[in-house]
Amino acid sequence: MEREGNFKTIIELPKYVDINEWLAFNSSIEYTWSDSVSKKVKLPASQYIDFMTASIQNLLNDESLFPTKAGRDFPPREMPAAVRKVFSQLFRLFAHIYHHHYDKILSLHEEPHFNSLFAHFISFAREFDLLEKKETQPLQDLIDVMSKNGVIS
């Protein structure tokens, strides 16, 4: 599922803007990360993604939340919140990729795979109520098109 020129207009070098300035501007987008004591920290995208993936990995490795040994139960209260947190963070990663790196996905002709991965992610999130509507707002137009075309259930 590809929309002609989908993100082309937001990534093109604006007239009268120096290419190096444009590259620096698009490389220095900041995201807010809440650390373990809920202190909010502004980070560049690359560092935010490093923190996010480490946080998800630590959560998945937590035996009290995701037991791997036979006979241990998943914690009924903590489990849904933990999975929602993971989905919320992964959605932000999708949004970042779509808004800032989709041109690279297009140049590699990987958009069918990436769009399919996103459609599966959103369908699963909807089925199990893992994302709030306000969280999906940055990609709502894409979600609407995929829904209209029957790609997302």
N, CA and C atoms as an extended XYZ file, in Angstrom:
459
Properties=species:S:1:pos:R:3:atomname:S:1:resname:S:1:resid:I:1 pbc="F F F"
N         0.835       -1.162        0.000 N   MET     1
C         0.000        0.000        0.000 CA  MET     1
C         0.885        1.231        0.000 C   MET     1
N         0.891        1.945       -1.058 N   GLU     2
C         1.741        3.113       -1.176 CA  GLU     2
C         0.915        4.279       -1.675 C   GLU     2
N         1.092        5.412       -1.043 N   ARG     3
C         0.448        6.639       -1.510 CA  ARG     3
C         1.511        7.462       -2.193 C   ARG     3
N         1.262        7.851       -3.419 N   GLU     4
C         2.214        8.616       -4.199 CA  GLU     4
C         2.622        9.885       -3.455 C   GLU     4
N         3.921       10.078       -3.268 N   GLY     5
C         4.420       11.276       -2.629 CA  GLY     5
C         4.053       11.405       -1.160 C   GLY     5
N         3.784       10.300       -0.528 N   ASN     6
C         3.278       10.281        0.832 CA  ASN     6
C         4.016       11.222        1.780 C   ASN     6
N         5.322       11.112        1.885 N   PHE     7
C         6.084       11.945        2.807 CA  PHE     7
C         7.080       12.842        2.071 C   PHE     7
N         7.024       12.826        0.776 N   LYS     8
C         7.981       13.571       -0.038 CA  LYS     8
C         7.988       15.058        0.302 C   LYS     8
N         6.824       15.646        0.474 N   THR     9
C         6.759       17.094        0.699 CA  THR     9
C         7.361       17.521        2.030 C   THR     9
N         7.375       16.655        3.014 N   ILE    10
C         7.932       17.062        4.313 CA  ILE    10
C         9.421       16.772        4.443 C   ILE    10
N         9.985       16.029        3.483 N   ILE    11
C        11.420       15.739        3.577 CA  ILE    11
C        12.248       16.513        2.570 C   ILE    11
N        11.588       17.093        1.558 N   GLU    12
C        12.322       17.830        0.539 CA  GLU    12
C        13.046       19.025        1.140 C   GLU    12
N        14.183       19.322        0.575 N   LEU    13
C        14.947       20.490        0.977 CA  LEU    13
C        14.165       21.735        0.596 C   LEU    13
N        13.810       22.563        1.580 N   PRO    14
C        13.073       23.787        1.251 CA  PRO    14
C        13.937       24.756        0.439 C   PRO    14
N        13.291       25.497       -0.420 N   LYS    15
C        13.978       26.500       -1.220 CA  LYS    15
C        14.633       27.507       -0.273 C   LYS    15
N        15.839       27.918       -0.585 N   TYR    16
C        16.602       28.913        0.180 CA  TYR    16
C        17.118       28.403        1.528 C   TYR    16
N        17.096       27.099        1.769 N   VAL    17
C        17.652       26.547        3.000 CA  VAL    17
C        18.908       25.758        2.645 C   VAL    17
N        19.978       26.018        3.362 N   ASP    18
C        21.238       25.319        3.157 CA  ASP    18
C        21.053       23.831        3.467 C   ASP    18
N        21.558       22.955        2.621 N   ILE    19
C        21.376       21.510        2.804 CA  ILE    19
C        21.941       21.030        4.144 C   ILE    19
N        23.090       21.574        4.552 N   ASN    20
C        23.677       21.146        5.829 CA  ASN    20
C        22.810       21.560        7.013 C   ASN    20
N        22.226       22.752        6.918 N   GLU    21
C        21.324       23.206        7.970 CA  GLU    21
C        20.083       22.308        8.029 C   GLU    21
N        19.552       21.936        6.851 N   TRP    22
C        18.373       21.066        6.784 CA  TRP    22
C        18.672       19.681        7.367 C   TRP    22
N        19.833       19.142        7.029 N   LEU    23
C        20.228       17.832        7.559 CA  LEU    23
C        20.421       17.894        9.070 C   LEU    23
N        21.050       18.949        9.542 N   ALA    24
C        21.259       19.094       10.989 CA  ALA    24
C        19.926       19.240       11.713 C   ALA    24
N        19.039       20.056       11.150 N   PHE    25
C        17.727       20.265       11.770 CA  PHE    25
C        16.967       18.950       11.885 C   PHE    25
N        16.977       18.151       10.827 N   ASN    26
C        16.221       16.895       10.825 CA  ASN    26
C        16.920       15.784       11.587 C   ASN    26
N        18.158       16.005       11.946 N   SER    27
C        18.881       15.011       12.746 CA  SER    27
C        18.810       15.328       14.229 C   SER    27
N        18.368       16.535       14.570 N   SER    28
C        18.436       16.950       15.965 CA  SER    28
C        17.064       17.061       16.625 C   SER    28
N        16.118       16.325       16.141 N   ILE    29
C        14.795       16.346       16.757 CA  ILE    29
C        14.912       15.751       18.153 C   ILE    29
N        14.290       16.409       19.113 N   GLU    30
C        14.364       15.942       20.495 CA  GLU    30
C        13.068       15.279       20.924 C   GLU    30
N        13.211       14.275       21.763 N   TYR    31
C        12.086       13.566       22.341 CA  TYR    31
C        12.255       13.606       23.855 C   TYR    31
N        11.155       13.520       24.557 N   THR    32
C        11.214       13.556       26.014 CA  THR    32
C        11.144       12.138       26.557 C   THR    32
N        12.134       11.794       27.350 N   TRP    33
C        12.207       10.480       27.985 CA  TRP    33
C        11.991       10.665       29.477 C   TRP    33
N        11.148        9.828       30.073 N   SER    34
C        10.984        9.840       31.527 CA  SER    34
C        11.843        8.730       32.104 C   SER    34
N        12.808        9.116       32.942 N   ASP    35
C        13.702        8.107       33.507 CA  ASP    35
C        13.016        7.329       34.627 C   ASP    35
N        13.771        6.481       35.303 N   SER    36
C        13.212        5.572       36.308 CA  SER    36
C        12.581        6.286       37.497 C   SER    36
N        12.924        7.541       37.717 N   VAL    37
C        12.311        8.303       38.813 CA  VAL    37
C        11.366        9.372       38.267 C   VAL    37
N        10.887        9.157       37.051 N   SER    38
C         9.933       10.031       36.357 CA  SER    38
C        10.458       11.430       36.085 C   SER    38
N        11.761       11.586       36.055 N   LYS    39
C        12.352       12.861       35.671 CA  LYS    39
C        12.362       12.920       34.141 C   LYS    39
N        11.820       13.995       33.574 N   LYS    40
C        11.755       14.127       32.121 CA  LYS    40
C        13.056       14.712       31.594 C   LYS    40
N        13.577       14.060       30.548 N   VAL    41
C        14.851       14.450       29.962 CA  VAL    41
C        14.666       14.596       28.463 C   VAL    41
N        15.129       15.706       27.899 N   LYS    42
C        15.090       15.908       26.445 CA  LYS    42
C        16.297       15.204       25.833 C   LYS    42
N        16.012       14.384       24.797 N   LEU    43
C        17.070       13.608       24.157 CA  LEU    43
C        16.942       13.692       22.636 C   LEU    43
N        18.077       13.586       21.920 N   PRO    44
C        17.978       13.455       20.472 CA  PRO    44
C        17.352       12.094       20.140 C   PRO    44
N        16.780       11.983       18.960 N   ALA    45
C        16.054       10.772       18.579 CA  ALA    45
C        16.888        9.504       18.754 C   ALA    45
N        18.146        9.532       18.331 N   SER    46
C        18.969        8.315       18.417 CA  SER    46
C        19.136        7.840       19.857 C   SER    46
N        19.344        8.763       20.772 N   GLN    47
C        19.513        8.391       22.182 CA  GLN    47
C        18.180        7.956       22.789 C   GLN    47
N        17.094        8.629       22.408 N   TYR    48
C        15.765        8.243       22.886 CA  TYR    48
C        15.470        6.805       22.463 C   TYR    48
N        15.774        6.463       21.223 N   ILE    49
C        15.516        5.110       20.718 CA  ILE    49
C        16.385        4.097       21.455 C   ILE    49
N        17.636        4.451       21.750 N   ASP    50
C        18.488        3.560       22.544 CA  ASP    50
C        17.882        3.320       23.925 C   ASP    50
N        17.448        4.391       24.585 N   PHE    51
C        16.836        4.268       25.906 CA  PHE    51
C        15.561        3.429       25.828 C   PHE    51
N        14.747        3.695       24.806 N   MET    52
C        13.481        2.993       24.649 CA  MET    52
C        13.689        1.488       24.442 C   MET    52
N        14.597        1.136       23.545 N   THR    53
C        14.803       -0.291       23.283 CA  THR    53
C        15.409       -0.998       24.495 C   THR    53
N        16.295       -0.313       25.214 N   ALA    54
C        16.855       -0.903       26.447 CA  ALA    54
C        15.760       -1.085       27.490 C   ALA    54
N        14.881       -0.103       27.601 N   SER    55
C        13.775       -0.186       28.562 CA  SER    55
C        12.844       -1.356       28.227 C   SER    55
N        12.526       -1.504       26.945 N   ILE    56
C        11.660       -2.618       26.524 CA  ILE    56
C        12.348       -3.948       26.793 C   ILE    56
N        13.629       -4.042       26.472 N   GLN    57
C        14.364       -5.284       26.702 CA  GLN    57
C        14.403       -5.630       28.184 C   GLN    57
N        14.629       -4.640       29.035 N   ASN    58
C        14.638       -4.878       30.487 CA  ASN    58
C        13.271       -5.351       30.970 C   ASN    58
N        12.223       -4.767       30.433 N   LEU    59
C        10.864       -5.166       30.799 CA  LEU    59
C        10.596       -6.621       30.385 C   LEU    59
N        10.989       -6.956       29.150 N   LEU    60
C        10.775       -8.316       28.655 CA  LEU    60
C        11.622       -9.351       29.399 C   LEU    60
N        12.754       -8.919       29.929 N   ASN    61
C        13.625       -9.822       30.691 CA  ASN    61
C        13.203       -9.963       32.151 C   ASN    61
N        12.238       -9.167       32.578 N   ASP    62
C        11.779       -9.193       33.971 CA  ASP    62
C        10.916      -10.437       34.193 C   ASP    62
N        11.466      -11.401       34.907 N   GLU    63
C        10.775      -12.680       35.165 CA  GLU    63
C         9.471      -12.502       35.937 C   GLU    63
N         9.356      -11.431       36.707 N   SER    64
C         8.118      -11.221       37.457 CA  SER    64
C         6.979      -10.758       36.547 C   SER    64
N         7.315      -10.159       35.397 N   LEU    65
C         6.299       -9.727       34.437 CA  LEU    65
C         6.107      -10.733       33.304 C   LEU    65
N         7.214      -11.256       32.802 N   PHE    66
C         7.195      -12.192       31.683 CA  PHE    66
C         7.924      -13.482       32.069 C   PHE    66
N         7.254      -14.310       32.856 N   PRO    67
C         7.912      -15.537       33.321 CA  PRO    67
C         8.210      -16.495       32.167 C   PRO    67
N         9.369      -17.109       32.237 N   THR    68
C         9.768      -18.075       31.210 CA  THR    68
C         9.842      -19.502       31.754 C   THR    68
N         9.699      -19.635       33.042 N   LYS    69
C         9.765      -20.959       33.667 CA  LYS    69
C         8.360      -21.554       33.770 C   LYS    69
N         8.270      -22.856       33.545 N   ALA    70
C         6.976      -23.551       33.617 CA  ALA    70
C         6.375      -23.409       35.011 C   ALA    70
N         5.073      -23.254       35.054 N   GLY    71
C         4.362      -23.185       36.317 CA  GLY    71
C         4.250      -21.789       36.915 C   GLY    71
N         4.912      -20.822       36.338 N   ARG    72
C         4.810      -19.448       36.840 CA  ARG    72
C         3.754      -18.714       36.030 C   ARG    72
N         2.905      -17.980       36.718 N   ASP    73
C         1.824      -17.249       36.059 CA  ASP    73
C         2.241      -15.818       35.738 C   ASP    73
N         1.599      -15.284       34.699 N   PHE    74
C         1.778      -13.872       34.398 CA  PHE    74
C         1.021      -13.067       35.443 C   PHE    74
N         1.578      -11.958       35.889 N   PRO    75
C         0.880      -11.148       36.902 CA  PRO    75
C        -0.342      -10.463       36.273 C   PRO    75
N        -1.540      -10.758       36.741 N   PRO    76
C        -2.740      -10.240       36.081 CA  PRO    76
C        -2.883       -8.722       36.117 C   PRO    76
N        -2.409       -8.084       37.157 N   ARG    77
C        -2.564       -6.626       37.259 CA  ARG    77
C        -1.499       -5.860       36.472 C   ARG    77
N        -0.264       -6.301       36.580 N   GLU    78
C         0.842       -5.573       35.967 CA  GLU    78
C         0.981       -5.831       34.470 C   GLU    78
N         0.583       -7.005       34.018 N   MET    79
C         0.809       -7.406       32.634 CA  MET    79
C         0.183       -6.449       31.614 C   MET    79
N        -1.099       -6.126       31.693 N   PRO    80
C        -1.674       -5.232       30.677 CA  PRO    80
C        -0.984       -3.864       30.614 C   PRO    80
N        -0.655       -3.297       31.756 N   ALA    81
C         0.023       -1.991       31.775 CA  ALA    81
C         1.411       -2.090       31.148 C   ALA    81
N         2.117       -3.163       31.427 N   ALA    82
C         3.462       -3.349       30.868 CA  ALA    82
C         3.400       -3.474       29.348 C   ALA    82
N         2.447       -4.242       28.844 N   VAL    83
C         2.321       -4.422       27.391 CA  VAL    83
C         1.880       -3.111       26.735 C   VAL    83
N         0.983       -2.376       27.378 N   ARG    84
C         0.571       -1.069       26.829 CA  ARG    84
C         1.760       -0.108       26.755 C   ARG    84
N         2.618       -0.148       27.756 N   LYS    85
C         3.804        0.715       27.750 CA  LYS    85
C         4.710        0.353       26.572 C   LYS    85
N         4.923       -0.934       26.351 N   VAL    86
C         5.751       -1.382       25.230 CA  VAL    86
C         5.130       -0.928       23.913 C   VAL    86
N         3.826       -1.119       23.750 N   PHE    87
C         3.165       -0.729       22.506 CA  PHE    87
C         3.213        0.781       22.295 C   PHE    87
N         3.064        1.535       23.360 N   SER    88
C         3.140        2.990       23.264 CA  SER    88
C         4.520        3.419       22.776 C   SER    88
N         5.549        2.822       23.331 N   GLN    89
C         6.908        3.166       22.927 CA  GLN    89
C         7.192        2.717       21.499 C   GLN    89
N         6.742        1.527       21.136 N   LEU    90
C         6.961        1.048       19.769 CA  LEU    90
C         6.201        1.899       18.753 C   LEU    90
N         5.012        2.379       19.130 N   PHE    91
C         4.283        3.251       18.219 CA  PHE    91
C         5.092        4.520       17.947 C   PHE    91
N         5.718        5.066       18.980 N   ARG    92
C         6.541        6.265       18.785 CA  ARG    92
C         7.689        5.990       17.822 C   ARG    92
N         8.237        4.784       17.887 N   LEU    93
C         9.298        4.407       16.956 CA  LEU    93
C         8.761        4.359       15.529 C   LEU    93
N         7.592        3.738       15.337 N   PHE    94
C         6.973        3.738       14.005 CA  PHE    94
C         6.762        5.167       13.514 C   PHE    94
N         6.221        6.031       14.362 N   ALA    95
C         5.949        7.418       13.966 CA  ALA    95
C         7.246        8.118       13.564 C   ALA    95
N         8.297        7.899       14.335 N   HIS    96
C         9.587        8.514       14.006 CA  HIS    96
C        10.076        8.025       12.641 C   HIS    96
N        10.007        6.742       12.419 N   ILE    97
C        10.481        6.192       11.143 CA  ILE    97
C         9.645        6.724        9.986 C   ILE    97
N         8.332        6.707       10.127 N   TYR    98
C         7.486        7.218        9.050 CA  TYR    98
C         7.749        8.701        8.777 C   TYR    98
N         7.938        9.492        9.783 N   HIS    99
C         8.101       10.936        9.582 CA  HIS    99
C         9.516       11.355        9.195 C   HIS    99
N        10.529       10.587        9.579 N   HIS   100
C        11.900       11.039        9.360 CA  HIS   100
C        12.766       10.109        8.513 C   HIS   100
N        12.325        8.894        8.280 N   HIS   101
C        13.173        7.955        7.539 CA  HIS   101
C        12.436        7.190        6.447 C   HIS   101
N        11.190        7.554        6.177 N   TYR   102
C        10.420        6.792        5.187 CA  TYR   102
C        11.039        6.884        3.802 C   TYR   102
N        11.729        7.984        3.514 N   ASP   103
C        12.398        8.116        2.219 CA  ASP   103
C        13.424        6.997        2.020 C   ASP   103
N        14.091        6.605        3.100 N   LYS   104
C        15.068        5.522        3.002 CA  LYS   104
C        14.378        4.179        2.776 C   LYS   104
N        13.253        3.993        3.424 N   ILE   105
C        12.474        2.766        3.223 CA  ILE   105
C        12.005        2.686        1.774 C   ILE   105
N        11.564        3.812        1.228 N   LEU   106
C        11.142        3.854       -0.177 CA  LEU   106
C        12.310        3.558       -1.114 C   LEU   106
N        13.463        4.148       -0.834 N   SER   107
C        14.616        3.938       -1.716 CA  SER   107
C        15.082        2.487       -1.705 C   SER   107
N        14.815        1.782       -0.632 N   LEU   108
C        15.176        0.362       -0.540 CA  LEU   108
C        14.052       -0.551       -1.030 C   LEU   108
N        12.943        0.061       -1.439 N   HIS   109
C        11.758       -0.678       -1.903 CA  HIS   109
C        11.227       -1.624       -0.823 C   HIS   109
N        11.313       -1.187        0.413 N   GLU   110
C        10.877       -1.996        1.547 CA  GLU   110
C         9.538       -1.532        2.125 C   GLU   110
N         8.898       -0.538        1.468 N   GLU   111
C         7.658       -0.012        2.032 CA  GLU   111
C         6.553       -1.052        2.164 C   GLU   111
N         6.422       -2.050        1.259 N   PRO   112
C         5.372       -3.052        1.491 CA  PRO   112
C         5.595       -3.832        2.791 C   PRO   112
N         6.845       -4.149        3.087 N   HIS   113
C         7.159       -4.896        4.304 CA  HIS   113
C         6.932       -4.031        5.544 C   HIS   113
N         7.402       -2.791        5.472 N   PHE   114
C         7.263       -1.904        6.626 CA  PHE   114
C         5.794       -1.576        6.885 C   PHE   114
N         5.048       -1.299        5.818 N   ASN   115
C         3.623       -1.000        5.967 CA  ASN   115
C         2.861       -2.218        6.486 C   ASN   115
N         3.252       -3.399        6.051 N   SER   116
C         2.620       -4.635        6.527 CA  SER   116
C         2.910       -4.839        8.022 C   SER   116
N         4.144       -4.587        8.418 N   LEU   117
C         4.509       -4.696        9.834 CA  LEU   117
C         3.684       -3.717       10.668 C   LEU   117
N         3.558       -2.485       10.177 N   PHE   118
C         2.783       -1.474       10.892 CA  PHE   118
C         1.306       -1.859       10.958 C   PHE   118
N         0.760       -2.349        9.854 N   ALA   119
C        -0.653       -2.755        9.829 CA  ALA   119
C        -0.903       -3.884       10.825 C   ALA   119
N         0.000       -4.842       10.890 N   HIS   120
C        -0.125       -5.937       11.848 CA  HIS   120
C        -0.060       -5.393       13.278 C   HIS   120
N         0.885       -4.509       13.531 N   PHE   121
C         1.051       -3.893       14.850 CA  PHE   121
C        -0.228       -3.168       15.278 C   PHE   121
N        -0.784       -2.349       14.393 N   ILE   122
C        -1.990       -1.581       14.715 CA  ILE   122
C        -3.192       -2.508       14.879 C   ILE   122
N        -3.317       -3.506       14.017 N   SER   123
C        -4.437       -4.452       14.139 CA  SER   123
C        -4.398       -5.175       15.479 C   SER   123
N        -3.219       -5.608       15.877 N   PHE   124
C        -3.062       -6.290       17.165 CA  PHE   124
C        -3.376       -5.335       18.317 C   PHE   124
N        -2.853       -4.116       18.219 N   ALA   125
C        -3.098       -3.116       19.267 CA  ALA   125
C        -4.585       -2.819       19.403 C   ALA   125
N        -5.285       -2.733       18.283 N   ARG   126
C        -6.725       -2.476       18.337 CA  ARG   126
C        -7.477       -3.661       18.937 C   ARG   126
N        -7.104       -4.844       18.527 N   GLU   127
C        -7.787       -6.051       18.996 CA  GLU   127
C        -7.724       -6.180       20.513 C   GLU   127
N        -6.587       -5.786       21.091 N   PHE   128
C        -6.382       -5.966       22.525 CA  PHE   128
C        -6.326       -4.637       23.290 C   PHE   128
N        -6.773       -3.549       22.635 N   ASP   129
C        -6.881       -2.237       23.274 CA  ASP   129
C        -5.566       -1.825       23.939 C   ASP   129
N        -4.493       -1.820       23.153 N   LEU   130
C        -3.158       -1.553       23.691 CA  LEU   130
C        -2.660       -0.129       23.465 C   LEU   130
N        -3.383        0.644       22.653 N   LEU   131
C        -3.005        2.036       22.397 CA  LEU   131
C        -4.227        2.926       22.553 C   LEU   131
N        -4.020        4.077       23.161 N   GLU   132
C        -5.101        5.049       23.262 CA  GLU   132
C        -5.184        5.834       21.954 C   GLU   132
N        -6.361        6.280       21.631 N   LYS   133
C        -6.593        7.020       20.386 CA  LYS   133
C        -5.650        8.228       20.270 C   LYS   133
N        -5.455        8.943       21.371 N   LYS   134
C        -4.595       10.133       21.319 CA  LYS   134
C        -3.145        9.783       20.993 C   LYS   134
N        -2.709        8.568       21.350 N   GLU   135
C        -1.332        8.158       21.057 CA  GLU   135
C        -1.107        7.935       19.574 C   GLU   135
N        -2.145        7.529       18.864 N   THR   136
C        -1.998        7.203       17.443 CA  THR   136
C        -2.164        8.425       16.536 C   THR   136
N        -2.452        9.573       17.111 N   GLN   137
C        -2.714       10.784       16.338 CA  GLN   137
C        -1.620       11.126       15.322 C   GLN   137
N        -0.338       10.982       15.640 N   PRO   138
C         0.691       11.355       14.656 CA  PRO   138
C         0.612       10.569       13.339 C   PRO   138
N         0.039        9.380       13.361 N   LEU   139
C        -0.074        8.575       12.140 CA  LEU   139
C        -1.536        8.256       11.804 C   LEU   139
N        -2.452        9.047       12.339 N   GLN   140
C        -3.873        8.744       12.160 CA  GLN   140
C        -4.303        8.758       10.699 C   GLN   140
N        -3.763        9.678        9.889 N   ASP   141
C        -4.118        9.711        8.465 CA  ASP   141
C        -3.737        8.399        7.786 C   ASP   141
N        -2.551        7.903        8.071 N   LEU   142
C        -2.101        6.632        7.501 CA  LEU   142
C        -2.974        5.482        7.990 C   LEU   142
N        -3.280        5.473        9.272 N   ILE   143
C        -4.129        4.427        9.851 CA  ILE   143
C        -5.505        4.451        9.191 C   ILE   143
N        -6.045        5.651        8.983 N   ASP   144
C        -7.356        5.780        8.338 CA  ASP   144
C        -7.339        5.232        6.923 C   ASP   144
N        -6.298        5.542        6.161 N   VAL   145
C        -6.182        5.040        4.786 CA  VAL   145
C        -6.054        3.516        4.789 C   VAL   145
N        -5.221        2.995        5.676 N   MET   146
C        -5.057        1.538        5.754 CA  MET   146
C        -6.367        0.866        6.169 C   MET   146
N        -7.101        1.491        7.069 N   SER   147
C        -8.396        0.940        7.499 CA  SER   147
C        -9.390        0.964        6.346 C   SER   147
N        -9.455        2.084        5.654 N   LYS   148
C       -10.377        2.235        4.517 CA  LYS   148
C       -10.092        1.196        3.429 C   LYS   148
N        -8.801        0.907        3.228 N   ASN   149
C        -8.396       -0.064        2.201 CA  ASN   149
C        -8.436       -1.508        2.687 C   ASN   149
N        -8.873       -1.720        3.925 N   GLY   150
C        -8.990       -3.068        4.455 CA  GLY   150
C        -7.676       -3.697        4.877 C   GLY   150
N        -6.616       -2.895        4.956 N   VAL   151
C        -5.311       -3.416        5.357 CA  VAL   151
C        -5.272       -3.628        6.871 C   VAL   151
N        -5.945       -2.720        7.596 N   ILE   152
C        -6.043       -2.825        9.046 CA  ILE   152
C        -7.469       -3.226        9.386 C   ILE   152
N        -7.575       -4.201       10.274 N   SER   153
C        -8.924       -4.637       10.667 CA  SER   153
C        -9.425       -3.850       11.844 C   SER   153
